[in-house]
Amino acid sequence: MANFITGKHSQPLKAASTVEMTKLLLMENITVVAPLKQPITFVLEGFYVPPGYGSLLFFLALLDFVVALLGNGTVILIIIIDRSLHRPMFVMICNLAVCDLLGVIAVTPRFMIHFLTGQRRIAYSHAIAQAFCVHTYGVAVQTILCAMAYDRYIAVCEPLRYHSIMTSTRLIFSCALAWFIALLCIGVLFYFHIDVPLCGNIIQHVYCSNRVILNLACGPTTVNNIYGLSMTWTLSTSVFIVIAFSYIKILQATVTKGKADSSIRSKAFQTCASHLVVYVLFEIAITIIVVSHRFPSMSQNIKQFCSILFAIIPPAVNPIIYGLVSTELRKSVIKLFRLTVTELRESSETAAKQTVTGDQPCLLTHLQEKEQKEEKEGEKRQQKYTTL
């Protein structure tokens, strides 16, 4: 009792109280974030739009959107209408145009809404749909270009056996396989989104993607990260190897066969140049995205703009590239334009003739009725005068 009063056991008591106080302070500082419940609404970081520049940016985004829609829509329409273009190369170009439309439709309208109204909110289902379409576009472009490289390889290196190899069945199988690989890879990628709790709703990007959505997860997403990186690396490497192998063989064939016939080089250039330019343009856009994230001092708006290049530039430029390089496609476009102009001219002329021939009787009857009324009024006046 004396020891307790004199304080000989006060040190253990002080130590115990210090530990308890530390635990209490730590519990006060820890903030437990509860997972969000559906319906979840995300907020996109978007671009920083200076005051007064929203309309200008909206017009630029609208211009790109219209050019992409008109260009790819015209290519698809021409290839469907003109039966002379129902060949493997143009069927694959049609698939690429559909893929470009998927990419530009998935991304650009959201920018236009943001620039015009400042709206940055997007529902969870719309965010997943946009991310799925963007990733499908990125994978499908590569798989379709890979199938096109195989087709060009057979056309240049095996011209005599081309029609026996690239039959309609094999063409359909190649296009279907390109889309199936893209949908399967992205479907598995987004399968890992199921039952992933999210603890935030602010997306640090201008559009929704797999990575930016999973950055809001409450816990680690190791499986998704491993699958996403391995899938991207495997797909990009495989496509590059196939395209590089095809064009090395094409180059060898044009060099050996071009000595005997110079027209082979020009044909090979016409069939392969557009495909190679489209592939290089897409890879440059992807490379710019990767490089822009390696410079922390770069403006955030520039980084955001670099991240959308792959979805706004190739869809608008690809139809122009194919139209300039492919003479058959260009001739078909000109032919369709002339036909539409002549049909519009003939329809306007026939409509004018119908209005002229249809209006003359109406005018004559109107004049006759007017004369008859005047005659009746004159007769009534004469009767009044006679009675007076």
C-alpha positions in Angstrom: 0.0 0.0 0.0 2.9 2.3 0.8 4.5 1.5 -2.5 1.4 2.3 -4.3 1.1 5.6 -2.5 4.7 6.5 -2.9 4.5 5.8 -6.7 6.8 2.9 -7.1 4.3 1.1 -9.4 3.4 4.3 -11.4 5.7 3.5 -14.4 3.8 0.4 -15.5 0.5 2.3 -15.2 1.9 5.2 -17.3 3.1 2.8 -20.0 -0.3 1.1 -20.2 -2.1 4.4 -20.4 0.2 5.6 -23.2 -0.5 2.5 -25.3 -4.2 2.9 -24.8 -4.1 6.6 -25.8 -2.1 5.7 -28.9 -4.7 3.1 -29.9 -7.4 5.6 -29.5 -5.6 8.3 -31.5 -5.0 5.7 -34.3 -8.6 4.7 -34.3 -9.6 8.4 -34.6 -7.3 9.0 -37.6 -8.3 5.9 -39.5 -11.2 6.7 -41.9 -13.0 3.6 -43.2 -14.4 4.2 -46.7 -17.6 2.2 -47.4 -18.1 0.7 -50.9 -20.5 2.6 -53.1 -23.9 1.2 -53.7 -25.8 1.2 -57.0 -26.8 3.3 -58.7 -23.3 4.8 -59.1 -22.7 8.0 -61.0 -19.1 8.8 -62.0 -17.7 12.3 -62.5 -15.2 12.6 -65.3 -12.2 14.9 -64.8 -12.4 16.0 -68.4 -10.6 18.9 -70.0 -10.1 22.3 -68.5 -12.1 24.6 -70.7 -11.2 28.3 -70.4 -14.2 30.6 -70.3 -15.5 31.4 -73.8 -13.8 28.5 -75.5 -16.5 25.8 -75.0 -18.3 26.6 -78.3 -15.0 26.5 -80.3 -14.0 23.2 -78.8 -17.5 21.8 -79.4 -17.4 22.9 -83.1 -14.0 21.2 -83.5 -15.3 18.0 -81.9 -18.4 18.1 -84.0 -16.3 18.6 -87.2 -14.2 15.6 -86.4 -17.4 13.6 -85.6 -19.1 14.6 -88.9 -16.0 13.9 -91.0 -15.6 10.4 -89.4 -19.3 9.6 -89.9 -19.5 10.8 -93.5 -16.2 9.3 -94.5 -16.7 5.8 -93.0 -20.4 5.8 -93.8 -19.6 6.6 -97.5 -17.0 3.8 -97.6 -19.5 1.3 -96.1 -22.3 2.4 -98.4 -20.1 2.3 -101.6 -18.7 -1.2 -100.8 -22.2 -2.5 -100.1 -23.8 -1.0 -103.3 -21.0 -1.6 -105.8 -20.8 -5.3 -106.5 -17.4 -4.9 -108.2 -16.0 -4.1 -104.7 -17.3 -7.3 -103.2 -13.8 -8.6 -102.8 -11.7 -9.6 -99.8 -9.7 -6.4 -99.6 -12.7 -4.1 -99.7 -14.8 -6.3 -97.4 -12.0 -5.9 -94.8 -11.9 -2.2 -95.4 -15.6 -2.2 -94.7 -15.1 -4.0 -91.4 -12.4 -1.5 -90.5 -14.8 1.4 -91.3 -17.4 -0.2 -89.0 -14.7 -0.5 -86.3 -13.7 3.2 -86.7 -17.4 4.2 -86.3 -17.5 2.2 -83.1 -14.5 4.1 -81.7 -15.6 7.6 -82.7 -19.2 7.1 -81.6 -18.0 5.8 -78.2 -15.8 8.8 -77.4 -16.6 11.9 -79.3 -20.3 12.6 -78.3 -19.2 12.7 -74.6 -16.7 15.4 -75.4 -19.2 17.5 -77.3 -21.6 17.3 -74.3 -18.8 18.3 -72.0 -17.7 21.2 -74.1 -21.2 22.6 -74.8 -22.9 22.1 -71.4 -20.0 21.3 -69.0 -21.7 18.1 -68.0 -19.2 15.6 -66.6 -21.4 13.0 -64.9 -21.9 9.6 -66.4 -23.9 6.6 -65.1 -22.2 3.4 -64.1 -23.8 1.4 -67.0 -22.9 4.1 -69.5 -19.4 4.1 -68.2 -19.0 0.4 -68.6 -20.5 0.5 -72.1 -18.2 3.3 -73.1 -15.1 1.5 -71.7 -16.1 -1.8 -73.4 -16.6 -0.1 -76.8 -13.3 1.8 -76.5 -11.3 -1.3 -75.7 -13.1 -3.4 -78.3 -12.3 -0.7 -80.9 -8.6 -0.7 -79.9 -8.3 -4.5 -80.1 -10.5 -4.9 -83.2 -8.5 -2.4 -85.2 -5.4 -4.5 -84.7 -7.0 -7.9 -85.4 -8.7 -6.5 -88.6 -5.4 -5.0 -89.8 -3.7 -8.4 -89.1 -6.3 -10.1 -91.3 -5.8 -7.5 -94.0 -2.0 -8.1 -93.9 -2.6 -11.8 -94.4 -4.9 -11.0 -97.4 -2.3 -8.7 -98.9 0.4 -11.3 -98.5 -1.5 -13.9 -100.4 -2.5 -11.4 -103.1 1.0 -10.3 -103.8 3.0 -13.5 -103.1 0.5 -16.0 -104.4 -1.5 -14.2 -107.1 -2.4 -17.3 -109.1 -3.7 -19.1 -106.1 -5.3 -16.1 -104.5 -9.0 -16.8 -105.5 -8.6 -20.5 -104.5 -7.1 -19.5 -101.1 -9.2 -16.5 -100.2 -12.6 -18.0 -100.9 -15.8 -16.4 -99.5 -15.9 -18.9 -96.7 -12.3 -18.1 -95.6 -13.0 -14.3 -96.0 -16.1 -14.6 -93.7 -14.1 -16.7 -91.2 -11.2 -14.2 -91.2 -13.5 -11.2 -90.5 -15.5 -13.1 -87.9 -12.3 -14.3 -86.2 -11.0 -10.8 -86.0 -14.2 -9.6 -84.2 -14.4 -12.7 -82.1 -10.9 -12.3 -80.7 -11.6 -8.7 -79.9 -14.9 -9.4 -78.2 -13.5 -12.4 -76.3 -10.4 -10.6 -75.0 -12.4 -7.6 -73.8 -15.3 -9.7 -72.5 -12.9 -11.6 -70.2 -11.3 -8.3 -69.2 -14.6 -6.8 -68.1 -15.7 -10.1 -66.5 -13.3 -9.2 -63.6 -15.4 -6.0 -63.0 -18.2 -8.2 -61.6 -18.5 -7.8 -57.8 -15.6 -5.4 -57.5 -16.5 -2.8 -54.8 -15.8 0.8 -55.7 -14.9 3.4 -53.1 -14.8 6.5 -55.3 -16.6 8.1 -58.2 -14.2 10.6 -59.6 -12.5 9.3 -62.8 -9.2 10.9 -63.5 -9.6 10.8 -67.3 -11.6 12.2 -70.1 -13.3 9.0 -71.0 -14.0 5.7 -69.2 -11.7 2.7 -69.5 -10.9 -0.5 -67.6 -7.9 0.9 -65.8 -9.5 4.2 -64.6 -12.6 2.5 -63.3 -10.6 -0.1 -61.4 -8.4 2.6 -59.9 -11.5 3.4 -57.8 -11.7 -0.1 -56.4 -11.6 -0.5 -52.6 -8.9 -3.2 -52.8 -6.2 -4.5 -55.1 -7.1 -5.8 -58.6 -4.1 -8.0 -59.2 -5.8 -10.6 -61.5 -7.2 -7.8 -63.7 -3.9 -6.1 -63.9 -2.0 -9.3 -64.8 -4.6 -10.3 -67.4 -4.8 -6.8 -68.9 -1.0 -6.4 -69.3 -0.5 -9.9 -70.6 -3.4 -9.6 -73.1 -2.2 -6.2 -74.4 1.4 -7.4 -74.8 0.5 -10.7 -76.4 -2.0 -9.2 -78.9 0.3 -6.2 -79.9 3.3 -8.5 -80.3 1.4 -11.1 -82.3 -0.1 -8.5 -84.7 3.2 -6.8 -85.2 4.9 -10.1 -86.0 2.2 -11.1 -88.5 2.3 -7.7 -90.2 6.1 -7.5 -90.3 6.3 -11.0 -91.7 3.7 -10.3 -94.4 5.4 -7.1 -95.5 8.9 -8.6 -95.5 7.6 -11.3 -97.8 5.7 -8.8 -99.9 8.9 -6.7 -100.3 10.8 -9.7 -101.3 8.2 -10.7 -103.9 8.0 -7.2 -105.4 11.8 -6.9 -105.7 12.1 -10.3 -107.4 9.1 -10.1 -109.6 9.4 -6.3 -110.2 12.6 -6.8 -112.3 10.6 -8.6 -115.0 7.4 -6.5 -114.8 7.4 -3.0 -113.4 3.6 -2.9 -113.1 3.8 -5.4 -110.2 5.5 -2.7 -108.0 2.7 -0.2 -108.7 0.0 -2.7 -108.0 1.7 -3.8 -104.7 2.0 -0.2 -103.7 -1.7 0.5 -104.4 -2.9 -2.5 -102.4 -0.4 -2.3 -99.5 0.4 1.4 -99.0 -3.0 2.4 -97.5 -3.0 -0.6 -95.1 0.5 0.1 -93.9 -0.2 3.8 -93.4 -3.3 3.1 -91.4 -1.4 0.7 -89.1 1.5 3.1 -88.6 -0.9 5.9 -87.9 -2.7 3.9 -85.2 0.6 2.8 -83.6 1.9 6.4 -83.6 -1.3 7.4 -81.7 -0.8 4.7 -79.2 2.9 5.5 -78.8 2.0 9.2 -78.1 -0.3 8.1 -75.3 2.5 6.0 -73.7 5.1 8.7 -74.1 2.9 11.6 -72.8 2.6 9.8 -69.4 6.3 9.8 -69.0 6.5 13.6 -68.7 5.0 14.7 -65.4 5.6 18.3 -66.1 3.4 18.2 -69.2 0.1 20.1 -69.1 -2.9 18.0 -68.0 -4.9 19.2 -71.0 -2.1 18.1 -73.4 -2.0 14.7 -71.8 -5.7 14.3 -72.0 -5.7 15.3 -75.7 -2.9 12.8 -76.4 -4.9 10.1 -74.8 -7.8 10.5 -77.2 -5.8 10.8 -80.4 -6.2 7.1 -81.2 -10.0 7.4 -81.2 -10.5 10.7 -83.1 -7.7 10.9 -85.7 -7.6 7.5 -87.3 -11.4 7.2 -87.8 -11.5 10.6 -89.5 -8.3 10.1 -91.6 -8.6 6.4 -92.6 -11.4 6.9 -95.2 -9.4 9.7 -96.8 -6.3 7.4 -97.0 -8.2 4.6 -98.6 -9.9 7.1 -101.0 -6.6 8.6 -102.1 -4.7 5.4 -102.5 -7.4 3.0 -103.8 -8.3 4.1 -107.4 -11.3 1.6 -107.5 -12.8 3.0 -104.4 -12.3 6.5 -105.5 -13.9 5.8 -108.9 -16.9 4.2 -107.2 -17.3 7.3 -104.9 -17.2 9.6 -107.9 -19.6 7.4 -109.9 -22.1 7.3 -107.0 -21.8 11.1 -106.6 -22.5 11.7 -110.3 -25.5 9.3 -110.2 -27.0 11.1 -107.3 -26.5 14.5 -108.9 -28.1 13.4 -112.1 -31.0 11.7 -110.3 -31.6 14.9 -108.2 -31.4 17.0 -111.4 -33.9 14.8 -113.2 -36.2 14.6 -110.3 -36.2 18.4 -109.9 -36.8 18.8 -113.7 -39.8 16.4 -113.6 -41.1 18.1 -110.5 -40.8 21.5 -112.2 -42.7 20.1 -115.3 -45.4 18.7 -113.1 -45.9 21.9 -111.3 -46.0 23.9 -114.5 -48.4 21.5 -116.2 -50.4 21.2 -113.0 -50.7 24.9 -112.3 -51.7 26.0 -115.8 -55.2 24.4 -115.7 -55.7 25.8 -112.2 -54.8 29.2 -113.4 -57.1 29.0 -116.4 -60.0 27.8 -114.4 -59.4 30.6 -111.9 -59.4 33.2 -114.8 -62.6 31.6 -116.3 -64.3 31.7 -112.9 -63.3 35.3 -112.5 -64.7 36.2 -116.0 -67.9 34.4 -115.3 -68.4 36.3 -112.0 -67.7 39.6 -113.8 -70.2 38.7 -116.5 -72.9 37.8 -114.0 -72.3 41.0 -112.1 -72.5 42.9 -115.4 -75.8 41.2 -116.3 -77.2 42.1 -112.8 -76.3 45.7 -113.3 -77.9 45.8 -116.7 -81.1 44.3 -115.2 -81.1 47.0 -112.5 -80.7 49.7 -115.1 -83.5 48.3 -117.3 -85.8 48.1 -114.3 -85.1 51.7 -113.4 
